């Protein structure tokens, strides 16, 4: 699946505030990645020059997280950085994508 197609796919993110389900985001991948401040760059594997991927970088408080993903679909790479971000936030979260739902910190 092309990067442009994935960026326009709809997702939803809910989190629980004192036991009450709250909608945090409903929109497309691209808008959520911008909202949380993720920068994305195309990269080439350091050893296997024919393998490409993406480097996702996001800052949280005083920490910067960098996630390199090679040899997978772009949608799976986006899911991985969003799940990592939500996991580190620490709240109970439901992340709904076109492919599946993820329950994080349950």
N, C-alpha and C positions, 0 to 999 in steps of 0.2 A: 504494500500500500504506500502511496506517495506521501511525502511529508505534508504537502498542502491539503490533501484529503483528510489526513488525521487531524490537523490543526483546526478543521471546521466541524469535527464530530462533537456531539453534545455529551457533557458529563454533569453529574450532580454530586455535591459533597454535603453531608449532614454531620453535625456533631451534637453531643449531648451536654446541655448546660443544666446542672443540678437535676439530672434525670429527665429533662425535657428535650425532645428532638428538635433541633434548630437547623434550618437551611443555611448553610454557609455560602454555597456557590451553586449556580445553575447557569451553564453557558457552554462555551467551546474550550477545547484544550488550550488553544493559543491564548485566550483571555485569562485563563487561570494561571498559566505559566507566567504571564506578564504580571498578574496580580501579586504572585508570591516572589517575583523578582528573579526568575530563573533565566540565566543566559545559556544559549545553546550554540555550539560550534561543531562543524564537521571535522572529524579526525581520521587518521590512518593508523592502523595498528603499528606499534613500534618495531615489531619483528616481521610480521607478515604484511608486506606492502600491498597485497591485493585485497586485504580485509579493511573495510571502512566502518565507521561508527559515529557516535556523537558524544560530546562532552557536555554534561549538564553541570552548571555551577549555581548554587543558591547560598545566600548568606542568611544566617539565623543568629541574632544577637551578636556575639563576638566570634562566632564560628562560621567558617565557609566550608560547604560540602561540595565535593566534586565527584561526580559519578560518570565513569566512562563505560559505554555500552557498545559492544562489537557483535556483529553477526546476528542481530535480531531485528524484528520489525520495529519501525519507528513508534508505533502505538504502544508496544510493550515497553520500549525505553521510556516513553512519557509516563506510562503507568508506574514504572519503577521509581522515577524521581518524585512523583507526587506521593506515592506510598511512603517513601523514605521521609519526605518532608512531614507528612501527617503523623508518622510514627514518632518522629522527634518532637513534634508539638506536644505529644503526650495525651491528648484528649481522645475519648472514645469517638470513633469516626466511622461513617459508612461512605464509601467511595463507589459511585455507580458509573460504569463505563458502558460503551456499546457492546462490549464482549462479556463482561461479568461484573459482579459486585464484590467489593472487598470490605471486610470488617476489620478495622485496625484498632489496636489497644483494647480488645474485649477481654 
